[in-house]
Amino acid sequence: MKSIPNAKQFAVLGLGRFGTTVAKRLYSLGKEVLAVDVDEQRVADIADHVTHSMVGDCLDEPTLKQIDISSFEVVVVAIAHDMEASILATLLCKEMGVKYIIAKAQSMQHSKVLEKIGADMVVFPELETGHKLGTLLASPAMVEIAELAPNFKIIEIEAPEDWTNKSLIELKIRNKYSLTVLLVNRDQKVTSSPSGEFVLQAGDKIVLCGEDKDLRKFSKII
């Protein structure tokens, strides 16, 4: 997978729940966003939340030429309910010279096809949400914050009762669990890279990072 460029201009094709959320979020973060969908109501609903919005068929080559799709640094193909439409939109964007394409997929088969025809990144919003929910249900005390790389995550926990009033050096978190303490949040006061002498208190939020296998073992302990 190619690394995501630090882009300023984005086009989002398809304004279902996923596409709408991505477009609005990008705009709120100061990016220029064009949102396109064949549904007039969806386009009207998002008009005040993006730079430009237009009614158009994302599968129509003249429409993509009209909006100069190749001029956008990143194009998000947010169509997934119709696999054929998703594949065609991705293929058209690739053929028209889009530099970086992110496409939404519904299955591994769908993902493989998108990658073969040129998608630079494929995402599974439903799968990722399901994965996080499953993790939360299995380990309510452990909240996943981010995935830094395959099988390597950042999580947050509240200090377990038997950790309170103990220093990090006493707890030997790295030696026992192969996890690294990144920071401790105490009443909104953050201590990053806390020293071994740092003493935990009840209610402290601890941010840790480590490999999946070590986090799974750790979740059974807490």
FIVO-875246 format. One record per atom (N, C-alpha, C): atom name; residue in three letters; x, y, z. Coordinates in Angstrom, 3 decimals. Example, Ala and Ser with C-alpha at 12.3 -4.5 7.8 and 13.67 -1.06 7.14 Angstrom:
# FIVO-875246
atom:res:east:north:up
N:ALA:13.190:-5.690:7.800
CA:ALA:12.300:-4.500:7.800
C:ALA:13.200:-3.300:7.800
N:SER:12.850:-2.250:7.080
CA:SER:13.670:-1.060:7.140
C:SER:12.900:0.030:7.870
# end
This chain:
# FIVO-875246
atom:res:east:north:up
N:MET:0.830:-1.191:0.000
CA:MET:0.000:0.000:0.000
C:MET:0.869:1.247:0.000
N:LYS:0.624:2.151:-0.936
CA:LYS:1.354:3.411:-0.987
C:LYS:0.988:4.269:0.209
N:SER:1.963:5.013:0.721
CA:SER:1.671:5.892:1.847
C:SER:0.719:7.001:1.413
N:ILE:-0.141:7.423:2.318
CA:ILE:-1.132:8.445:2.006
C:ILE:-0.441:9.799:1.878
N:PRO:-0.675:10.519:0.785
CA:PRO:-0.030:11.827:0.615
C:PRO:-0.622:12.866:1.558
N:ASN:0.162:13.863:1.884
CA:ASN:-0.331:14.975:2.695
C:ASN:-1.042:15.941:1.761
N:ALA:-2.291:15.640:1.453
CA:ALA:-3.018:16.351:0.402
C:ALA:-3.873:17.486:0.949
N:LYS:-4.204:18.425:0.047
CA:LYS:-5.084:19.546:0.393
C:LYS:-6.433:19.436:-0.307
N:GLN:-6.452:18.753:-1.468
CA:GLN:-7.677:18.678:-2.267
C:GLN:-8.163:17.233:-2.385
N:PHE:-9.424:17.034:-2.064
CA:PHE:-10.022:15.702:-2.080
C:PHE:-11.337:15.723:-2.854
N:ALA:-11.615:14.613:-3.525
CA:ALA:-12.933:14.401:-4.123
C:ALA:-13.514:13.144:-3.496
N:VAL:-14.757:13.222:-3.087
CA:VAL:-15.448:12.061:-2.504
C:VAL:-16.587:11.691:-3.438
N:LEU:-16.525:10.485:-3.984
CA:LEU:-17.533:10.005:-4.920
C:LEU:-18.470:9.041:-4.209
N:GLY:-19.699:9.457:-4.037
CA:GLY:-20.677:8.638:-3.320
C:GLY:-20.908:9.188:-1.926
N:LEU:-22.164:9.555:-1.631
CA:LEU:-22.464:10.197:-0.355
C:LEU:-23.411:9.382:0.517
N:GLY:-23.077:8.113:0.659
CA:GLY:-23.757:7.312:1.675
C:GLY:-23.229:7.739:3.028
N:ARG:-23.475:6.935:4.054
CA:ARG:-23.032:7.293:5.397
C:ARG:-21.515:7.476:5.470
N:PHE:-20.781:6.545:4.858
CA:PHE:-19.319:6.590:4.900
C:PHE:-18.786:7.807:4.145
N:GLY:-19.210:7.979:2.893
CA:GLY:-18.718:9.093:2.086
C:GLY:-19.042:10.440:2.699
N:THR:-20.255:10.577:3.223
CA:THR:-20.664:11.835:3.860
C:THR:-19.807:12.129:5.081
N:THR:-19.547:11.121:5.894
CA:THR:-18.736:11.312:7.104
C:THR:-17.315:11.724:6.749
N:VAL:-16.725:11.055:5.759
CA:VAL:-15.363:11.377:5.335
C:VAL:-15.292:12.801:4.789
N:ALA:-16.233:13.163:3.929
CA:ALA:-16.225:14.493:3.308
C:ALA:-16.355:15.597:4.355
N:LYS:-17.296:15.430:5.273
CA:LYS:-17.499:16.446:6.308
C:LYS:-16.284:16.575:7.214
N:ARG:-15.699:15.440:7.563
CA:ARG:-14.540:15.466:8.457
C:ARG:-13.346:16.147:7.797
N:LEU:-13.088:15.825:6.544
CA:LEU:-11.986:16.459:5.823
C:LEU:-12.171:17.970:5.765
N:TYR:-13.382:18.397:5.467
CA:TYR:-13.671:19.840:5.367
C:TYR:-13.484:20.513:6.724
N:SER:-13.926:19.852:7.798
CA:SER:-13.789:20.430:9.137
C:SER:-12.327:20.568:9.542
N:LEU:-11.462:19.778:8.894
CA:LEU:-10.028:19.841:9.186
C:LEU:-9.279:20.764:8.227
N:GLY:-10.040:21.559:7.483
CA:GLY:-9.431:22.589:6.642
C:GLY:-9.053:22.166:5.234
N:LYS:-9.543:21.014:4.777
CA:LYS:-9.226:20.548:3.432
C:LYS:-10.278:21.020:2.422
N:GLU:-9.857:21.111:1.166
CA:GLU:-10.792:21.430:0.088
C:GLU:-11.448:20.121:-0.361
N:VAL:-12.773:20.100:-0.352
CA:VAL:-13.488:18.856:-0.632
C:VAL:-14.586:19.062:-1.660
N:LEU:-14.565:18.230:-2.694
CA:LEU:-15.657:18.148:-3.656
C:LEU:-16.422:16.866:-3.362
N:ALA:-17.744:16.984:-3.165
CA:ALA:-18.589:15.819:-2.886
C:ALA:-19.540:15.605:-4.056
N:VAL:-19.582:14.371:-4.560
CA:VAL:-20.394:14.072:-5.747
C:VAL:-21.297:12.876:-5.481
N:ASP:-22.567:13.003:-5.877
CA:ASP:-23.497:11.890:-5.775
C:ASP:-24.619:12.104:-6.777
N:VAL:-25.235:11.021:-7.221
CA:VAL:-26.337:11.105:-8.175
C:VAL:-27.636:11.523:-7.484
N:ASP:-27.683:11.415:-6.148
CA:ASP:-28.882:11.743:-5.379
C:ASP:-28.889:13.231:-5.010
N:GLU:-29.880:13.963:-5.511
CA:GLU:-29.950:15.415:-5.300
C:GLU:-30.084:15.774:-3.824
N:GLN:-30.857:14.998:-3.081
CA:GLN:-31.062:15.315:-1.666
C:GLN:-29.775:15.165:-0.870
N:ARG:-29.011:14.113:-1.147
CA:ARG:-27.742:13.922:-0.444
C:ARG:-26.788:15.076:-0.723
N:VAL:-26.768:15.515:-1.970
CA:VAL:-25.896:16.632:-2.349
C:VAL:-26.348:17.907:-1.648
N:ALA:-27.659:18.146:-1.590
CA:ALA:-28.188:19.340:-0.922
C:ALA:-27.859:19.311:0.569
N:ASP:-27.951:18.130:1.173
CA:ASP:-27.707:18.007:2.616
C:ASP:-26.265:18.313:2.998
N:ILE:-25.332:18.043:2.082
CA:ILE:-23.915:18.217:2.419
C:ILE:-23.343:19.539:1.923
N:ALA:-24.123:20.284:1.166
CA:ALA:-23.624:21.489:0.487
C:ALA:-22.920:22.477:1.415
N:ASP:-23.452:22.651:2.626
CA:ASP:-22.861:23.622:3.554
C:ASP:-21.702:23.065:4.362
N:HIS:-21.357:21.815:4.095
CA:HIS:-20.322:21.158:4.902
C:HIS:-19.097:20.750:4.083
N:VAL:-19.045:21.165:2.826
CA:VAL:-17.886:20.890:1.963
C:VAL:-17.604:22.130:1.111
N:THR:-16.471:22.109:0.431
CA:THR:-16.107:23.248:-0.409
C:THR:-17.026:23.356:-1.622
N:HIS:-17.213:22.232:-2.306
CA:HIS:-18.099:22.172:-3.469
C:HIS:-18.881:20.863:-3.424
N:SER:-20.096:20.901:-3.928
CA:SER:-20.878:19.669:-4.055
C:SER:-21.615:19.720:-5.386
N:MET:-21.831:18.554:-5.961
CA:MET:-22.542:18.540:-7.233
C:MET:-23.285:17.230:-7.437
N:VAL:-24.392:17.326:-8.169
CA:VAL:-25.137:16.144:-8.555
C:VAL:-24.507:15.602:-9.821
N:GLY:-24.134:14.339:-9.803
CA:GLY:-23.503:13.757:-10.983
C:GLY:-23.340:12.258:-10.840
N:ASP:-23.246:11.605:-11.965
CA:ASP:-23.053:10.153:-11.999
C:ASP:-21.567:9.858:-11.948
N:CYS:-21.134:9.252:-10.862
CA:CYS:-19.705:8.954:-10.674
C:CYS:-19.200:7.907:-11.662
N:LEU:-20.099:7.258:-12.371
CA:LEU:-19.718:6.233:-13.343
C:LEU:-19.715:6.782:-14.764
N:ASP:-19.965:8.083:-14.895
CA:ASP:-20.053:8.715:-16.207
C:ASP:-18.737:9.426:-16.512
N:GLU:-18.021:8.952:-17.520
CA:GLU:-16.710:9.510:-17.837
C:GLU:-16.764:11.002:-18.145
N:PRO:-17.744:11.494:-18.947
CA:PRO:-17.834:12.936:-19.195
C:PRO:-17.991:13.757:-17.912
N:THR:-18.732:13.211:-16.942
CA:THR:-18.903:13.924:-15.664
C:THR:-17.572:14.034:-14.940
N:LEU:-16.819:12.944:-14.916
CA:LEU:-15.516:12.964:-14.247
C:LEU:-14.538:13.902:-14.957
N:LYS:-14.647:13.983:-16.269
CA:LYS:-13.804:14.926:-17.016
C:LYS:-14.218:16.359:-16.719
N:GLN:-15.527:16.571:-16.591
CA:GLN:-16.047:17.903:-16.313
C:GLN:-15.526:18.439:-14.982
N:ILE:-15.447:17.587:-13.986
CA:ILE:-14.947:18.042:-12.677
C:ILE:-13.426:17.957:-12.589
N:ASP:-12.800:17.533:-13.688
CA:ASP:-11.339:17.415:-13.751
C:ASP:-10.832:16.540:-12.603
N:ILE:-11.334:15.316:-12.572
CA:ILE:-11.068:14.417:-11.454
C:ILE:-9.574:14.177:-11.234
N:SER:-8.787:14.219:-12.294
CA:SER:-7.348:13.953:-12.159
C:SER:-6.607:15.077:-11.450
N:SER:-7.258:16.227:-11.265
CA:SER:-6.592:17.347:-10.599
C:SER:-6.616:17.207:-9.075
N:PHE:-7.440:16.284:-8.575
CA:PHE:-7.516:16.089:-7.124
C:PHE:-6.385:15.169:-6.655
N:GLU:-5.776:15.537:-5.547
CA:GLU:-4.642:14.763:-5.034
C:GLU:-5.071:13.392:-4.513
N:VAL:-6.265:13.335:-3.931
CA:VAL:-6.806:12.075:-3.426
C:VAL:-8.282:11.992:-3.799
N:VAL:-8.691:10.839:-4.310
CA:VAL:-10.105:10.597:-4.604
C:VAL:-10.571:9.422:-3.745
N:VAL:-11.673:9.625:-3.031
CA:VAL:-12.259:8.570:-2.212
C:VAL:-13.475:8.011:-2.948
N:VAL:-13.381:6.761:-3.369
CA:VAL:-14.517:6.089:-4.009
C:VAL:-15.311:5.421:-2.892
N:ALA:-16.387:6.102:-2.477
CA:ALA:-17.138:5.652:-1.309
C:ALA:-18.340:4.789:-1.673
N:ILE:-18.413:4.371:-2.931
CA:ILE:-19.493:3.481:-3.373
C:ILE:-19.078:2.055:-3.035
N:ALA:-19.933:1.310:-2.346
CA:ALA:-19.566:-0.084:-2.055
C:ALA:-20.760:-1.018:-2.126
N:HIS:-21.967:-0.471:-1.980
CA:HIS:-23.153:-1.334:-1.984
C:HIS:-23.327:-2.048:-3.316
N:ASP:-22.807:-1.418:-4.386
CA:ASP:-22.860:-2.010:-5.724
C:ASP:-21.417:-2.268:-6.152
N:MET:-20.984:-3.531:-6.086
CA:MET:-19.590:-3.856:-6.365
C:MET:-19.183:-3.436:-7.776
N:GLU:-20.051:-3.670:-8.743
CA:GLU:-19.728:-3.322:-10.125
C:GLU:-19.513:-1.822:-10.271
N:ALA:-20.376:-1.019:-9.632
CA:ALA:-20.248:0.435:-9.703
C:ALA:-18.955:0.897:-9.040
N:SER:-18.634:0.306:-7.897
CA:SER:-17.413:0.643:-7.177
C:SER:-16.180:0.365:-8.034
N:ILE:-16.165:-0.791:-8.655
CA:ILE:-15.024:-1.175:-9.500
C:ILE:-14.905:-0.259:-10.704
N:LEU:-16.033:0.045:-11.338
CA:LEU:-16.008:0.904:-12.525
C:LEU:-15.540:2.306:-12.177
N:ALA:-16.024:2.872:-11.072
CA:ALA:-15.614:4.215:-10.666
C:ALA:-14.116:4.255:-10.370
N:THR:-13.616:3.231:-9.706
CA:THR:-12.181:3.159:-9.399
C:THR:-11.359:3.049:-10.675
N:LEU:-11.822:2.214:-11.590
CA:LEU:-11.112:2.018:-12.857
C:LEU:-11.080:3.307:-13.671
N:LEU:-12.202:4.015:-13.736
CA:LEU:-12.258:5.277:-14.477
C:LEU:-11.290:6.298:-13.883
N:CYS:-11.275:6.392:-12.554
CA:CYS:-10.367:7.342:-11.898
C:CYS:-8.911:7.006:-12.201
N:LYS:-8.598:5.713:-12.181
CA:LYS:-7.226:5.275:-12.472
C:LYS:-6.843:5.617:-13.899
N:GLU:-7.730:5.312:-14.835
CA:GLU:-7.451:5.566:-16.254
C:GLU:-7.337:7.051:-16.558
N:MET:-8.006:7.888:-15.749
CA:MET:-7.979:9.328:-15.993
C:MET:-6.838:10.024:-15.255
N:GLY:-5.995:9.220:-14.588
CA:GLY:-4.768:9.776:-14.024
C:GLY:-4.825:10.247:-12.588
N:VAL:-5.824:9.797:-11.815
CA:VAL:-5.871:10.169:-10.393
C:VAL:-4.649:9.583:-9.683
N:LYS:-3.973:10.407:-8.899
CA:LYS:-2.700:9.995:-8.288
C:LYS:-2.881:9.015:-7.133
N:TYR:-3.938:9.193:-6.335
CA:TYR:-4.125:8.337:-5.161
C:TYR:-5.616:8.074:-4.972
N:ILE:-5.975:6.786:-4.988
CA:ILE:-7.376:6.388:-4.888
C:ILE:-7.588:5.555:-3.622
N:ILE:-8.545:5.979:-2.819
CA:ILE:-8.970:5.200:-1.657
C:ILE:-10.362:4.674:-1.961
N:ALA:-10.552:3.378:-1.873
CA:ALA:-11.839:2.777:-2.219
C:ALA:-12.408:1.982:-1.063
N:LYS:-13.710:2.069:-0.893
CA:LYS:-14.405:1.316:0.146
C:LYS:-14.795:-0.051:-0.399
N:ALA:-14.569:-1.097:0.390
CA:ALA:-14.925:-2.458:-0.027
C:ALA:-15.844:-3.100:0.998
N:GLN:-16.584:-4.108:0.534
CA:GLN:-17.482:-4.830:1.429
C:GLN:-17.008:-6.248:1.736
N:SER:-16.043:-6.726:0.967
CA:SER:-15.572:-8.090:1.172
C:SER:-14.123:-8.198:0.722
N:MET:-13.465:-9.305:1.086
CA:MET:-12.087:-9.523:0.655
C:MET:-12.005:-9.680:-0.852
N:GLN:-12.992:-10.335:-1.440
CA:GLN:-13.017:-10.487:-2.897
C:GLN:-13.103:-9.125:-3.570
N:HIS:-13.994:-8.288:-3.063
CA:HIS:-14.140:-6.923:-3.577
C:HIS:-12.821:-6.172:-3.443
N:SER:-12.183:-6.313:-2.273
CA:SER:-10.917:-5.633:-2.016
C:SER:-9.827:-6.047:-3.009
N:LYS:-9.726:-7.349:-3.269
CA:LYS:-8.694:-7.849:-4.185
C:LYS:-8.864:-7.282:-5.578
N:VAL:-10.112:-7.187:-6.031
CA:VAL:-10.374:-6.632:-7.361
C:VAL:-9.985:-5.157:-7.400
N:LEU:-10.371:-4.406:-6.367
CA:LEU:-10.042:-2.974:-6.310
C:LEU:-8.533:-2.752:-6.328
N:GLU:-7.811:-3.564:-5.589
CA:GLU:-6.351:-3.442:-5.563
C:GLU:-5.748:-3.764:-6.928
N:LYS:-6.281:-4.780:-7.593
CA:LYS:-5.749:-5.182:-8.898
C:LYS:-5.950:-4.109:-9.965
N:ILE:-7.047:-3.353:-9.863
CA:ILE:-7.304:-2.344:-10.897
C:ILE:-6.723:-0.978:-10.539
N:GLY:-6.042:-0.896:-9.381
CA:GLY:-5.293:0.327:-9.107
C:GLY:-5.628:1.114:-7.873
N:ALA:-6.533:0.629:-7.018
CA:ALA:-6.797:1.353:-5.767
C:ALA:-5.534:1.330:-4.903
N:ASP:-5.134:2.493:-4.405
CA:ASP:-3.917:2.585:-3.593
C:ASP:-4.169:2.180:-2.149
N:MET:-5.421:2.303:-1.722
CA:MET:-5.784:1.924:-0.352
C:MET:-7.230:1.457:-0.361
N:VAL:-7.494:0.343:0.293
CA:VAL:-8.854:-0.183:0.389
C:VAL:-9.245:-0.218:1.857
N:VAL:-10.455:0.268:2.161
CA:VAL:-10.907:0.311:3.551
C:VAL:-12.193:-0.498:3.709
N:PHE:-12.358:-1.029:4.939
CA:PHE:-13.552:-1.818:5.289
C:PHE:-14.202:-1.179:6.521
N:PRO:-14.955:-0.106:6.364
CA:PRO:-15.512:0.578:7.545
C:PRO:-16.336:-0.338:8.444
N:GLU:-17.207:-1.150:7.857
CA:GLU:-18.049:-2.022:8.669
C:GLU:-17.213:-3.068:9.396
N:LEU:-16.230:-3.633:8.690
CA:LEU:-15.362:-4.648:9.288
C:LEU:-14.553:-4.055:10.436
N:GLU:-14.018:-2.840:10.217
CA:GLU:-13.210:-2.200:11.248
C:GLU:-14.049:-1.841:12.469
N:THR:-15.282:-1.365:12.221
CA:THR:-16.172:-1.038:13.331
C:THR:-16.529:-2.303:14.107
N:GLY:-16.809:-3.371:13.371
CA:GLY:-17.132:-4.643:14.019
C:GLY:-15.971:-5.167:14.833
N:HIS:-14.761:-5.015:14.309
CA:HIS:-13.562:-5.473:15.016
C:HIS:-13.399:-4.711:16.326
N:LYS:-13.572:-3.390:16.271
CA:LYS:-13.410:-2.576:17.469
C:LYS:-14.496:-2.877:18.498
N:LEU:-15.728:-3.079:18.009
CA:LEU:-16.812:-3.405:18.923
C:LEU:-16.555:-4.750:19.593
N:GLY:-16.085:-5.712:18.801
CA:GLY:-15.776:-7.028:19.364
C:GLY:-14.706:-6.937:20.429
N:THR:-13.686:-6.133:20.179
CA:THR:-12.609:-5.941:21.155
C:THR:-13.145:-5.299:22.425
N:LEU:-14.016:-4.287:22.243
CA:LEU:-14.580:-3.594:23.396
C:LEU:-15.443:-4.525:24.240
N:LEU:-16.256:-5.340:23.565
CA:LEU:-17.135:-6.253:24.293
C:LEU:-16.338:-7.332:25.031
N:ALA:-15.245:-7.783:24.386
CA:ALA:-14.424:-8.827:25.004
C:ALA:-13.579:-8.280:26.147
N:SER:-13.155:-7.017:26.008
CA:SER:-12.301:-6.397:27.030
C:SER:-12.787:-4.985:27.308
N:PRO:-13.878:-4.821:28.071
CA:PRO:-14.455:-3.501:28.307
C:PRO:-13.483:-2.494:28.911
N:ALA:-12.477:-2.975:29.620
CA:ALA:-11.535:-2.055:30.268
C:ALA:-10.488:-1.518:29.306
N:MET:-10.424:-2.086:28.097
CA:MET:-9.368:-1.731:27.150
C:MET:-9.976:-1.100:25.901
N:VAL:-9.630:0.147:25.632
CA:VAL:-10.169:0.859:24.481
C:VAL:-9.074:1.027:23.438
N:GLU:-9.347:0.565:22.207
CA:GLU:-8.374:0.717:21.126
C:GLU:-8.416:2.138:20.600
N:ILE:-7.259:2.805:20.548
CA:ILE:-7.181:4.180:20.065
C:ILE:-6.767:4.222:18.602
N:ALA:-5.744:3.467:18.242
CA:ALA:-5.252:3.518:16.866
C:ALA:-4.483:2.261:16.529
N:GLU:-4.428:1.972:15.218
CA:GLU:-3.615:0.872:14.719
C:GLU:-2.447:1.489:13.969
N:LEU:-1.248:1.365:14.512
CA:LEU:-0.067:1.991:13.908
C:LEU:0.428:1.215:12.703
N:ALA:0.261:-0.086:12.750
CA:ALA:0.709:-0.975:11.672
C:ALA:-0.043:-2.291:11.870
N:PRO:-0.026:-3.170:10.859
CA:PRO:-0.686:-4.458:11.065
C:PRO:-0.167:-5.138:12.328
N:ASN:-1.084:-5.537:13.201
CA:ASN:-0.750:-6.253:14.443
C:ASN:-0.027:-5.408:15.486
N:PHE:-0.159:-4.072:15.383
CA:PHE:0.503:-3.204:16.360
C:PHE:-0.439:-2.043:16.670
N:LYS:-0.877:-1.929:17.940
CA:LYS:-1.919:-0.958:18.275
C:LYS:-1.566:-0.105:19.489
N:ILE:-2.314:1.002:19.608
CA:ILE:-2.274:1.845:20.798
C:ILE:-3.608:1.686:21.504
N:ILE:-3.571:1.427:22.817
CA:ILE:-4.807:1.253:23.574
C:ILE:-4.772:2.126:24.832
N:GLU:-5.970:2.332:25.393
CA:GLU:-6.062:3.082:26.639
C:GLU:-6.803:2.245:27.678
N:ILE:-6.306:2.245:28.895
CA:ILE:-6.990:1.556:29.993
C:ILE:-7.038:2.484:31.200
N:GLU:-7.964:2.201:32.085
CA:GLU:-7.938:2.874:33.376
C:GLU:-7.080:2.021:34.301
N:ALA:-6.273:2.686:35.101
CA:ALA:-5.345:1.962:35.971
C:ALA:-6.099:0.915:36.803
N:PRO:-5.727:-0.368:36.667
CA:PRO:-6.371:-1.405:37.490
C:PRO:-6.164:-1.123:38.975
N:GLU:-7.093:-1.599:39.774
CA:GLU:-7.052:-1.319:41.215
C:GLU:-5.734:-1.739:41.847
N:ASP:-5.204:-2.903:41.406
CA:ASP:-3.967:-3.383:42.042
C:ASP:-2.713:-2.682:41.507
N:TRP:-2.897:-1.726:40.575
CA:TRP:-1.768:-0.926:40.104
C:TRP:-1.658:0.395:40.863
N:THR:-2.707:0.797:41.539
CA:THR:-2.697:2.115:42.171
C:THR:-1.695:2.163:43.313
N:ASN:-1.114:3.354:43.443
CA:ASN:-0.086:3.637:44.471
C:ASN:1.192:2.825:44.242
N:LYS:1.383:2.390:43.010
CA:LYS:2.625:1.700:42.648
C:LYS:3.311:2.461:41.518
N:SER:4.636:2.427:41.516
CA:SER:5.378:3.100:40.461
C:SER:5.467:2.205:39.229
N:LEU:5.734:2.817:38.096
CA:LEU:5.853:2.046:36.856
C:LEU:7.016:1.059:36.940
N:ILE:8.067:1.444:37.634
CA:ILE:9.210:0.532:37.745
C:ILE:8.847:-0.694:38.597
N:GLU:7.972:-0.494:39.580
CA:GLU:7.497:-1.621:40.394
C:GLU:6.628:-2.562:39.556
N:LEU:5.808:-1.990:38.691
CA:LEU:4.860:-2.791:37.898
C:LEU:5.540:-3.577:36.777
N:LYS:6.719:-3.081:36.322
CA:LYS:7.489:-3.771:35.284
C:LYS:6.615:-4.133:34.068
N:ILE:5.898:-3.137:33.568
CA:ILE:4.935:-3.369:32.488
C:ILE:5.618:-3.868:31.220
N:ARG:6.759:-3.289:30.896
CA:ARG:7.457:-3.727:29.670
C:ARG:7.965:-5.169:29.813
N:ASN:8.533:-5.490:30.958
CA:ASN:9.078:-6.836:31.154
C:ASN:7.998:-7.904:31.255
N:LYS:6.908:-7.574:31.958
CA:LYS:5.854:-8.562:32.182
C:LYS:4.938:-8.750:30.968
N:TYR:4.614:-7.627:30.303
CA:TYR:3.585:-7.683:29.256
C:TYR:4.079:-7.304:27.862
N:SER:5.351:-6.902:27.740
CA:SER:5.933:-6.458:26.458
C:SER:5.165:-5.271:25.878
N:LEU:4.693:-4.381:26.755
CA:LEU:3.965:-3.185:26.345
C:LEU:4.719:-1.941:26.799
N:THR:4.536:-0.857:26.063
CA:THR:5.218:0.392:26.382
C:THR:4.199:1.436:26.832
N:VAL:4.479:2.105:27.945
CA:VAL:3.615:3.183:28.430
C:VAL:3.989:4.469:27.687
N:LEU:3.023:4.999:26.934
CA:LEU:3.277:6.230:26.173
C:LEU:2.966:7.472:26.997
N:LEU:1.852:7.422:27.714
CA:LEU:1.492:8.574:28.538
C:LEU:0.475:8.167:29.595
N:VAL:0.331:9.042:30.583
CA:VAL:-0.682:8.864:31.624
C:VAL:-1.497:10.155:31.707
N:ASN:-2.819:10.003:31.660
CA:ASN:-3.719:11.153:31.749
C:ASN:-4.379:11.136:33.126
N:ARG:-4.073:12.158:33.916
CA:ARG:-4.638:12.257:35.273
C:ARG:-5.422:13.559:35.372
N:ASP:-6.741:13.435:35.402
CA:ASP:-7.607:14.624:35.505
C:ASP:-7.262:15.651:34.428
N:GLN:-7.114:15.170:33.204
CA:GLN:-6.824:16.007:32.030
C:GLN:-5.403:16.581:32.018
N:LYS:-4.577:16.189:32.978
CA:LYS:-3.172:16.585:32.949
C:LYS:-2.371:15.396:32.429
N:VAL:-1.708:15.602:31.292
CA:VAL:-1.034:14.495:30.609
C:VAL:0.458:14.482:30.925
N:THR:0.954:13.313:31.294
CA:THR:2.394:13.104:31.476
C:THR:2.848:12.147:30.384
N:SER:3.627:12.653:29.430
CA:SER:4.100:11.800:28.342
C:SER:5.428:11.150:28.712
N:SER:5.626:9.943:28.212
CA:SER:6.838:9.164:28.516
C:SER:7.177:9.228:30.004
N:PRO:6.243:8.828:30.880
CA:PRO:6.494:8.930:32.330
C:PRO:7.700:8.102:32.749
N:SER:8.413:8.593:33.736
CA:SER:9.608:7.892:34.219
C:SER:9.195:6.680:35.047
N:GLY:10.168:5.845:35.348
CA:GLY:9.904:4.657:36.148
C:GLY:9.422:4.983:37.549
N:GLU:9.743:6.190:38.039
CA:GLU:9.351:6.581:39.393
C:GLU:7.908:7.080:39.458
N:PHE:7.279:7.239:38.288
CA:PHE:5.906:7.762:38.258
C:PHE:4.974:6.804:38.986
N:VAL:4.206:7.315:39.968
CA:VAL:3.294:6.493:40.768
C:VAL:1.865:6.674:40.270
N:LEU:1.214:5.558:39.957
CA:LEU:-0.154:5.601:39.453
C:LEU:-1.152:5.823:40.578
N:GLN:-2.248:6.514:40.226
CA:GLN:-3.325:6.748:41.174
C:GLN:-4.640:6.227:40.603
N:ALA:-5.619:6.025:41.452
CA:ALA:-6.933:5.564:41.000
C:ALA:-7.505:6.559:39.997
N:GLY:-8.049:6.042:38.913
CA:GLY:-8.655:6.907:37.895
C:GLY:-7.705:7.323:36.796
N:ASP:-6.407:7.058:36.934
CA:ASP:-5.451:7.394:35.875
C:ASP:-5.805:6.644:34.598
N:LYS:-5.715:7.334:33.463
CA:LYS:-5.884:6.708:32.162
C:LYS:-4.478:6.472:31.586
N:ILE:-4.175:5.227:31.259
CA:ILE:-2.839:4.865:30.777
C:ILE:-2.918:4.492:29.304
N:VAL:-2.073:5.119:28.488
CA:VAL:-2.022:4.810:27.058
C:VAL:-0.796:3.938:26.802
N:LEU:-1.043:2.748:26.238
CA:LEU:0.007:1.757:26.002
C:LEU:0.057:1.396:24.524
N:CYS:1.187:0.903:24.076
CA:CYS:1.261:0.372:22.718
C:CYS:1.977:-0.968:22.738
N:GLY:1.613:-1.805:21.747
CA:GLY:2.237:-3.113:21.667
C:GLY:1.629:-3.959:20.569
N:GLU:2.145:-5.172:20.451
CA:GLU:1.653:-6.082:19.431
C:GLU:0.333:-6.724:19.861
N:ASP:-0.460:-7.106:18.850
CA:ASP:-1.767:-7.722:19.113
C:ASP:-1.673:-8.901:20.079
N:LYS:-0.697:-9.766:19.842
CA:LYS:-0.582:-10.984:20.656
C:LYS:-0.353:-10.646:22.125
N:ASP:0.439:-9.599:22.371
CA:ASP:0.707:-9.194:23.753
C:ASP:-0.497:-8.486:24.361
N:LEU:-1.217:-7.702:23.527
CA:LEU:-2.415:-7.018:24.018
C:LEU:-3.509:-8.017:24.359
N:ARG:-3.606:-9.104:23.576
CA:ARG:-4.618:-10.126:23.872
C:ARG:-4.335:-10.789:25.223
N:LYS:-3.062:-11.117:25.462
CA:LYS:-2.693:-11.712:26.753
C:LYS:-2.994:-10.735:27.895
N:PHE:-2.674:-9.474:27.655
CA:PHE:-2.864:-8.448:28.664
C:PHE:-4.350:-8.256:28.993
N:SER:-5.204:-8.327:27.964
CA:SER:-6.645:-8.126:28.170
C:SER:-7.241:-9.176:29.094
N:LYS:-6.661:-10.363:29.095
CA:LYS:-7.174:-11.438:29.949
C:LYS:-6.790:-11.206:31.421
N:ILE:-5.728:-10.426:31.609
CA:ILE:-5.257:-10.168:32.969
C:ILE:-6.033:-9.033:33.612
N:ILE:-6.322:-7.987:32.823
CA:ILE:-7.013:-6.825:33.391
C:ILE:-8.507:-7.029:33.400
# end
